[in-house]
Amino acid sequence: MKESEIKIGKKVRYWEVMSFQDEFIDSEITSECWDLCGTMVCKIKGKSGGVSIEHLRERTEICKTTS
């Protein structure tokens, strides 16, 4: 996701390892994003600390591409 797409309450899918496409969690963004050593991160439900916004996809976006 892009920084401009990060909105608190947005439903997302999160992959800890992007190459493991079958291993993800469905979650929700709970914070604005911030820079952590050059990587943009935000908080999501079910995970402590920040997660890379590059590992997030909006859930409605996923439904459109798999239909």
Contacts in CASP RR format, 6 or more apart in sequence:
PFRMAT RR
TARGET T0000
AUTHOR 0000-0000-0000
METHOD contacts of the structure
MODEL  1
MKESEIKIGKKVRYWEVMSFQDEFIDSEITSECWDLCGTMVCKIKGKSGG
VSIEHLRERTEICKTTS
1 12 0 8 1.000
1 53 0 8 1.000
1 54 0 8 1.000
1 56 0 8 1.000
1 57 0 8 1.000
1 58 0 8 1.000
2 53 0 8 1.000
3 33 0 8 1.000
3 40 0 8 1.000
3 53 0 8 1.000
5 58 0 8 1.000
6 29 0 8 1.000
6 32 0 8 1.000
6 33 0 8 1.000
6 42 0 8 1.000
6 53 0 8 1.000
7 29 0 8 1.000
8 29 0 8 1.000
8 30 0 8 1.000
8 31 0 8 1.000
8 32 0 8 1.000
9 28 0 8 1.000
9 29 0 8 1.000
9 30 0 8 1.000
10 28 0 8 1.000
10 29 0 8 1.000
10 58 0 8 1.000
11 26 0 8 1.000
11 27 0 8 1.000
11 28 0 8 1.000
11 58 0 8 1.000
11 59 0 8 1.000
11 60 0 8 1.000
12 26 0 8 1.000
12 27 0 8 1.000
12 28 0 8 1.000
12 29 0 8 1.000
12 44 0 8 1.000
12 56 0 8 1.000
12 57 0 8 1.000
12 58 0 8 1.000
12 59 0 8 1.000
13 24 0 8 1.000
13 25 0 8 1.000
13 26 0 8 1.000
13 27 0 8 1.000
13 56 0 8 1.000
13 57 0 8 1.000
13 58 0 8 1.000
13 59 0 8 1.000
13 62 0 8 1.000
14 24 0 8 1.000
14 25 0 8 1.000
14 26 0 8 1.000
14 27 0 8 1.000
14 44 0 8 1.000
14 47 0 8 1.000
14 51 0 8 1.000
14 55 0 8 1.000
14 56 0 8 1.000
15 21 0 8 1.000
15 23 0 8 1.000
15 24 0 8 1.000
15 55 0 8 1.000
16 23 0 8 1.000
16 55 0 8 1.000
17 23 0 8 1.000
18 54 0 8 1.000
18 55 0 8 1.000
25 46 0 8 1.000
25 47 0 8 1.000
26 59 0 8 1.000
27 44 0 8 1.000
27 45 0 8 1.000
27 46 0 8 1.000
27 47 0 8 1.000
28 44 0 8 1.000
28 45 0 8 1.000
29 42 0 8 1.000
29 43 0 8 1.000
29 44 0 8 1.000
29 56 0 8 1.000
30 42 0 8 1.000
30 43 0 8 1.000
30 44 0 8 1.000
30 45 0 8 1.000
31 42 0 8 1.000
31 43 0 8 1.000
31 50 0 8 1.000
32 42 0 8 1.000
33 40 0 8 1.000
33 41 0 8 1.000
33 42 0 8 1.000
33 53 0 8 1.000
34 40 0 8 1.000
34 41 0 8 1.000
34 42 0 8 1.000
35 41 0 8 1.000
36 50 0 8 1.000
39 52 0 8 1.000
39 54 0 8 1.000
40 52 0 8 1.000
40 53 0 8 1.000
40 54 0 8 1.000
41 49 0 8 1.000
41 50 0 8 1.000
41 51 0 8 1.000
41 52 0 8 1.000
41 53 0 8 1.000
42 50 0 8 1.000
42 51 0 8 1.000
42 53 0 8 1.000
42 56 0 8 1.000
43 49 0 8 1.000
43 50 0 8 1.000
43 51 0 8 1.000
44 50 0 8 1.000
44 51 0 8 1.000
44 56 0 8 1.000
END
